[in-house]
Amino acid sequence: MIIAQAQNLEQHFGANTIFSGISFSIPDNARIGLVGPNGAGKTTLLKIMTGQQEPTSGAFTINKGIDVGYIAQENDLDEAKTIWDEMLTVFDDLIQKNNQIMQMQQQIADNPEDQELLKRYDQFAYDFEQQGGFTYQAEIKSVLNGFKFNEDTWSKIIGTLSGGEKTRLAFVKLLLQKPPLLLLDEPTNYLDLDTLDWLEAFLKNYKGAIVTVSHDQYFLDHLANEIFELNFGKLTTFKGNYTQYTQERELMSAQQEAAYEKQQEQIKKEEEFIQKNLVRASTTKRAQSRRKKLEKMERITPPKHKTKVKINFQSERPSGKEVLILKDLDIGYPDKTMVSNISFQVNKGDRVAIIGPNGIGKSTLLKTLMKQLAPKSGSIKYGASLDIGYYDQELQGLDSTKTVLDTIWDRHKTMPERDVRSILASFLFTAKDIDKTVAQLSGGQKARLTLTVLSLEKDNFLLMDEPTNHLDIEAKEVLEQALNNYDGTLLFVSHDRYFINQLANKIVSVRNGHAKIYEGNYSYYLDEKAKQQASAVQVNTANNTEPAVDNTNKGKLSYQEQKVRDSQKRKLERAIQDAEKKIEELEKQEKEIQTEMANPDIAASFEKLGPLQEQLSAVQESLDQANNDWEDAIDALDNFE
């Protein structure tokens, strides 16, 4: 069921048109990711959807009885109340009904023979149960714990909380209210990895529609099944998650580019023919006819490309094979130990991610390695020929009084000004920007300037503390690619799971004052954690396990058992053949649709491209499933004994 619709929305700020001609619908089970570059108007669109802002023209309509939840609207916490009491206000109706039930129970005790009263009580109690009357307190506890508000904090007065804690608490309250349409603007900002994983699981099971603006590709990959791209003033919709969107967007751009180039060649030939034949009496009519046809031709617009940051990291000299060895290292401050017994090794070419809850000591570890803090005990051994570069998440390495130009020039005095300006331009600093002081820059600009400085140092070992903070998706993807191509070694702190997953070959998980090493990326780390939890459950339930089976005759199968196994094997072989046949058919369909989309007449029209793109997405989804079925059958056959 459609619960909300946008019809031809247009928004101007002064003489600038932010977006126009935007129409879309939101079903009641929507999981929509709204993406686009900074300044494209994503937050403006969300504000129109909440009614906070009126569009210049067009309308956004919501069905009757549909409440819209928006985190920026929910900062109306009563600062005089405790955390627990404030969360209870979400369930005021249920609390009142509970009081009524208690009154009815007293009435029944006084009049046990009153059948009408008993009947009303049964119905009232049933309705109370169905509305969550017996589970709402457990629900509050679950969401508070998910957002790292432990039980010992529930009695705290809200006015005593930090700004970040109040923001998280407002989010808790919003989720407990369960609005049918939930609008989230960068919901993953400032949440640690554990909270992000919990939030994802919660939102997957959310009974309502969700529209979220996010720079977190991992979050969008695991939550969204539709992507709205807002760019160059227009909204384009794509089926699938973020990864599928990027693939389709690239394919669409490539097809539009190919169709544009093909049409340009055709136009050139026609213009040459017209020029040659217009003045000749024998061919004038033909030339005029072609000119009219050319004038009526619907011109294909070349795809617009956003200017991207250009980042390149390379080392001036190679380091030794062993880059860093930590043994029994304790880190922290004179009055407090943050992490104990850290032992791991970093080798040349490693990409090591340090993860863990906020405030656990991750940044402290990097500062200790940079010798800004002394180790409390243990040893740090640095490898040979090391040149260490450091990216500080607080961006304190920049002098706030210097201009952007001087920030680079003072470090590289012999570099020609033209080269300095060219490098800064590649990091998207305009001619106006480079004369600004560092203090005048935005967080994103400071981050890009710090990366500019770091890229020019040509170090062979980079320590980076939250390098994706302040960067939009496009800049993060460019940074990720640059670090993938980097010929040195990388040790970085991050809460960006997509970034970690793409880069890391080792994970250092810091929690409860200790560090544990996982030899793989973030997906591997999650798998290992799941195995550990499963093992813990098995240990806890060991006393309730089934009696052990006698396996002494395990290798001997009866005739009937062998017959069953042979039948199972034949089924697997048939499943592989069926999957291969299906894959072949789907690949053929995929190729036919892509060929049709490359047709200039179709590529020129988004109206014609849209249905084909949906067909292509459906075929590709079926193809992915067929490939998965084939792999599962192959694995099962390989493991067949």
Secondary structure, DSSP 4 states (H G I P E B T S, - for coil): -EEEEEEEEEEEETTEEEEEEEEEEEETT-EEEEE--TTSSHHHHHHHHHTSS--SEEEEEE-TT--EEEGGG-----TTSBHHHHHHGGGHHHHHHHHHHHHHHHHHHH-TT-HHHHHHHHHHHHHHHHTTTTTHHHHHHHHHHHTT--GGGTTSBGGGS-HHHHHHHHHHHHHHH--SEEEEESTTTT--HHHHHHHHHHHHT-SSEEEEE-S-HHHHHHH-SEEEEEETTEEEEEES-HHHHHHHHHHHHHHHHHHHHHHHHHHHHHHHHHHHHSSSTTTHHHHHHHHHHHHHS-PPPPPP-----------SS---SEEEEEEEEEEEETTEEEEEEEEEEEETT-EEEEE-STTSSHHHHHHHHTTSS--SEEEEEE-TT--EEEE-TT-TTS-TTSBHHHHHHTT-TTS-HHHHHHHHHHTT--TTGGGSBGGGS-HHHHHHHHHHHHHHH--SEEEEESTTTT--HHHHHHHHHHHHH-SSEEEEE---HHHHHHH-SEEEEEETTEEEEESS-HHHHHHHHHHHHHHHHHHHTGGGPPPPP--TTTT---HHHHHHHHHHHHHHHHHHHHHHHHHHHHHHHHHHHHHHHTSHHHHT-HHHHHHHHHHHHHHHHHHHHHHHHHHHHHHHHHT--
